[in-house]
Amino acid sequence: MLPWYLAIRTPLTISADPHKQHESASHGAHIRNLQAMPRFHILIAAFVSLLFWGCSSSDKSAIEEQSDSTVAESDASSVAKSDVSSNTSTSLSSTEPWVEVSSNSGRPVISVLPRNETPTELVVRDILVGTGVQAEIGDILEVNYVGVLLSDGVEFDASWNRSQTFFVPIGMGAVIPGWDQGITGMSEGGRRVLVIPPHLAYGSSGAGSSIPPDASLAFVVDLVSVLDLEPPAIPEPTEVGESLEVKDLSEGTGDVVESGDIVTVHYLGTLTDGTVFDASWQRGMPFTTTIGVGRVIQGWDQGIVGMREGGRRLLKIPSDLAYGERGSGAAIPPDTPLLFVVDLIRIQS
């Protein structure tokens, strides 16, 4: 049974300044800039249900490398499994490639090949075929990507430039249709080329100064992981002392957080009586921030340092390390101690 708090949505109040909107280190991504947010809000309830009931629990495994010169455009099996929509348009036949991709395993380089035409349908080509968990509609995915204009090869965005992975719910209208249709069905560890026509990208609107109207796009997407994490139970009502208390509910096995690290976390925040005032789980997306530099409340700056990647930690934060005499809106009165359950998904830096 899912925790009841997943059915409600409340504003984020982690920031050290409660008047600021939450900070996400991925905020500059063009993928985010033109997300279909109205559709995402309409579908959020369905997304949350799919996320927590439908996520696979298989382990990530090694990837099988294939030569770029021998990999044809995807056949029906690589996209039909996605079942994203009835109007999905995807190339199912082998054609001359639109782009070449460097063979290195790190940041890919995309070279656009000369063609006297523009794509009219989504073209999908696997450079590396992953053998881990397969991405399904409603999953939250951790990816790296590079995007270029198909007209001249100019790069307009890349997660690699920010030295951070990008988390996205797939198949739910939160990103452009070319991503929703083209990434669903990938397996962890895979690297995939997407050639996206304008009607599955940003259409006649374009995207600011970087993506002109009616632009065809090419992406190389690396599927790092399919997020597989159960939401925590609400902590039992408890008293909070005058100093910060931390308790590892499960210890991670990855790297240790140090001051100044950029981290991606899921969290649940409650008052000491169990009242939920905020949770990233309610929004269906993890939260990325920098720890130890004053961008979040002091209880987080102090309490998350020392966590290991993959761990879950309970923070009991006295009011002077939270919002003190100010409080934070109606949800957190002045001089209120707080409880947080924090899952450390990734140390980005």
ZAMARGU-4260 file (C-alpha; in steps of 0.2 Angstrom, whole numbers, plus 5000, padded with zeros to 4 digits):
<rodrens>
0) 5000/5000/5000 | 5007/5017/4995 | 5009/5030/5009 | 4995/5042/5010 | 5006/5058/5008
5) 5009/5053/4990 | 4991/5059/4986 | 4995/5077/4991 | 5006/5091/4984 | 5014/5104/4995
10) 5027/5118/4991 | 5046/5114/4993 | 5052/5122/5009 | 5070/5115/5010 | 5079/5131/5004
15) 5088/5141/5018 | 5077/5156/5011 | 5059/5151/5012 | 5054/5164/4999 | 5065/5157/4986
20) 5059/5143/4974 | 5068/5127/4976 | 5085/5125/4968 | 5089/5111/4955 | 5106/5110/4947
25) 5098/5104/4931 | 5087/5120/4930 | 5097/5126/4914 | 5093/5111/4903 | 5084/5115/4888
30) 5075/5098/4890 | 5067/5106/4906 | 5064/5123/4898 | 5051/5116/4886 | 5043/5102/4896
35) 5025/5100/4893 | 5021/5105/4911 | 5002/5107/4909 | 5001/5089/4903 | 5013/5083/4917
40) 5002/5091/4931 | 4986/5082/4924 | 4995/5066/4923 | 5004/5067/4939 | 4992/5055/4949
45) 4994/5042/4936 | 5012/5044/4935 | 5015/5042/4954 | 5005/5026/4953 | 5014/5019/4939
50) 5031/5024/4947 | 5029/5015/4963 | 5019/5000/4957 | 5027/4997/4940 | 5046/5000/4943
55) 5057/4985/4940 | 5069/4978/4954 | 5082/4970/4943 | 5100/4975/4945 | 5110/4985/4933
60) 5122/4974/4923 | 5136/4977/4910 | 5133/4984/4893 | 5135/4975/4876 | 5145/4986/4864
65) 5141/4986/4846 | 5150/4994/4831 | 5141/5010/4826 | 5143/5005/4808 | 5133/4989/4810
70) 5119/4996/4820 | 5103/4999/4809 | 5088/5009/4814 | 5078/5001/4827 | 5065/4988/4822
75) 5048/4987/4829 | 5052/4977/4845 | 5063/4991/4851 | 5049/5004/4851 | 5033/4994/4851
80) 5036/4989/4869 | 5035/5007/4874 | 5016/5008/4868 | 5018/5027/4872 | 5004/5032/4860
85) 4994/5027/4845 | 5002/5041/4834 | 5020/5036/4838 | 5030/5038/4822 | 5046/5029/4822
90) 5058/5023/4808 | 5058/5005/4806 | 5068/5002/4791 | 5087/5003/4788 | 5092/5020/4780
95) 5107/5030/4778 | 5112/5037/4795 | 5109/5055/4799 | 5123/5057/4811 | 5139/5049/4817
100) 5143/5047/4835 | 5161/5045/4843 | 5165/5028/4849 | 5171/5033/4866 | 5162/5028/4882
105) 5162/5045/4889 | 5155/5061/4883 | 5149/5058/4865 | 5153/5069/4850 | 5139/5070/4837
110) 5143/5074/4819 | 5129/5078/4807 | 5130/5070/4790 | 5125/5079/4774 | 5107/5074/4769
115) 5096/5083/4756 | 5081/5080/4766 | 5074/5082/4784 | 5066/5068/4795 | 5048/5066/4795
120) 5047/5053/4808 | 5057/5048/4824 | 5073/5039/4820 | 5080/5028/4834 | 5097/5019/4833
125) 5106/5010/4847 | 5124/5013/4849 | 5126/5003/4864 | 5113/4990/4870 | 5111/4990/4888
130) 5107/4974/4897 | 5100/4981/4914 | 5082/4986/4918 | 5071/4992/4904 | 5063/5009/4904
135) 5044/5009/4905 | 5031/5022/4905 | 5030/5031/4921 | 5048/5027/4927 | 5060/5040/4933
140) 5076/5039/4923 | 5093/5045/4926 | 5101/5050/4910 | 5116/5059/4902 | 5113/5067/4885
145) 5119/5079/4871 | 5108/5088/4859 | 5112/5096/4843 | 5103/5104/4828 | 5102/5093/4814
150) 5103/5107/4802 | 5121/5112/4806 | 5127/5101/4821 | 5127/5115/4833 | 5126/5109/4851
155) 5112/5118/4861 | 5112/5108/4877 | 5121/5094/4886 | 5120/5087/4904 | 5138/5083/4902
160) 5142/5102/4902 | 5135/5103/4920 | 5144/5087/4926 | 5127/5081/4932 | 5115/5067/4927
165) 5097/5072/4923 | 5082/5064/4931 | 5066/5063/4921 | 5049/5054/4921 | 5047/5046/4904
170) 5032/5043/4894 | 5021/5055/4904 | 5022/5071/4894 | 5035/5079/4905 | 5047/5081/4890
175) 5046/5082/4871 | 5037/5068/4863 | 5053/5063/4854 | 5060/5058/4871 | 5044/5050/4878
180) 5043/5039/4862 | 5062/5036/4859 | 5068/5033/4876 | 5055/5021/4882 | 5061/5003/4880
185) 5079/5007/4882 | 5089/4997/4895 | 5101/5003/4908 | 5118/5005/4902 | 5112/5009/4884
190) 5117/5023/4873 | 5104/5028/4860 | 5103/5041/4845 | 5087/5050/4843 | 5084/5060/4827
195) 5068/5070/4830 | 5057/5079/4818 | 5050/5096/4822 | 5033/5090/4826 | 5040/5078/4840
200) 5052/5092/4846 | 5048/5110/4848 | 5038/5113/4832 | 5034/5130/4826 | 5038/5138/4842
205) 5056/5133/4844 | 5065/5136/4861 | 5072/5153/4864 | 5087/5158/4854 | 5095/5141/4854
210) 5082/5131/4845 | 5074/5139/4830 | 5056/5136/4824 | 5053/5120/4815 | 5070/5113/4819
215) 5075/5094/4818 | 5086/5088/4832 | 5098/5074/4836 | 5101/5068/4853 | 5113/5055/4861
220) 5105/5048/4877 | 5114/5037/4889 | 5102/5028/4901 | 5112/5028/4918 | 5099/5020/4929
225) 5080/5017/4931 | 5076/5023/4948 | 5070/5009/4959 | 5066/5016/4977 | 5052/5013/4988
230) 5045/5029/4997 | 5048/5029/5016 | 5035/5027/5030 | 5031/5043/5040 | 5042/5044/5055
235) 5034/5040/5072 | 5030/5056/5082 | 5045/5060/5092 | 5053/5074/5102 | 5068/5083/5095
240) 5082/5088/5106 | 5092/5104/5106 | 5106/5097/5094 | 5105/5089/5077 | 5102/5070/5078
245) 5105/5058/5063 | 5101/5040/5061 | 5105/5029/5046 | 5089/5019/5042 | 5099/5010/5029
250) 5118/5013/5025 | 5123/5016/5007 | 5138/5007/4999 | 5144/5022/4988 | 5154/5037/4990
255) 5153/5048/5006 | 5145/5066/5004 | 5157/5080/5008 | 5154/5098/5010 | 5152/5107/4993
260) 5146/5091/4985 | 5131/5092/4973 | 5118/5078/4978 | 5102/5072/4971 | 5090/5066/4984
265) 5072/5060/4988 | 5066/5067/5004 | 5050/5067/5016 | 5048/5081/5028 | 5037/5081/5043
270) 5033/5090/5059 | 5036/5080/5075 | 5018/5074/5076 | 5019/5066/5059 | 5011/5080/5049
275) 5019/5080/5031 | 5024/5097/5026 | 5034/5093/5010 | 5040/5078/5000 | 5049/5077/4984
280) 5040/5060/4982 | 5024/5070/4980 | 5031/5078/4964 | 5038/5062/4957 | 5055/5070/4955
285) 5071/5069/4965 | 5079/5086/4971 | 5096/5091/4967 | 5106/5104/4978 | 5123/5108/4984
290) 5127/5103/5002 | 5137/5112/5015 | 5137/5130/5007 | 5121/5137/5014 | 5109/5134/5000
295) 5098/5123/5011 | 5093/5124/5030 | 5108/5121/5042 | 5101/5104/5047 | 5103/5098/5030
300) 5120/5105/5027 | 5126/5097/5043 | 5115/5081/5043 | 5118/5075/5025 | 5137/5077/5025
305) 5144/5060/5029 | 5130/5050/5021 | 5135/5036/5008 | 5127/5036/4991 | 5112/5024/4991
310) 5108/5027/5010 | 5093/5032/5019 | 5095/5044/5034 | 5083/5051/5047 | 5087/5069/5052
315) 5080/5076/5068 | 5082/5095/5066 | 5080/5108/5080 | 5071/5124/5075 | 5087/5134/5076
320) 5095/5123/5062 | 5078/5124/5052 | 5068/5140/5050 | 5070/5146/5068 | 5059/5161/5074
325) 5054/5165/5056 | 5045/5148/5052 | 5041/5145/5034 | 5023/5150/5028 | 5008/5142/5036
330) 5015/5124/5036 | 5030/5127/5048 | 5026/5139/5062 | 5040/5148/5071 | 5052/5139/5082
335) 5047/5122/5075 | 5058/5107/5075 | 5058/5096/5059 | 5060/5078/5054 | 5067/5072/5037
340) 5069/5055/5029 | 5082/5058/5016 | 5087/5045/5002 | 5104/5049/4994 | 5102/5044/4976
345) 5118/5052/4968 | 5133/5062/4972 | 5135/5072/4956 | 5151/5081/4959
</rodrens>
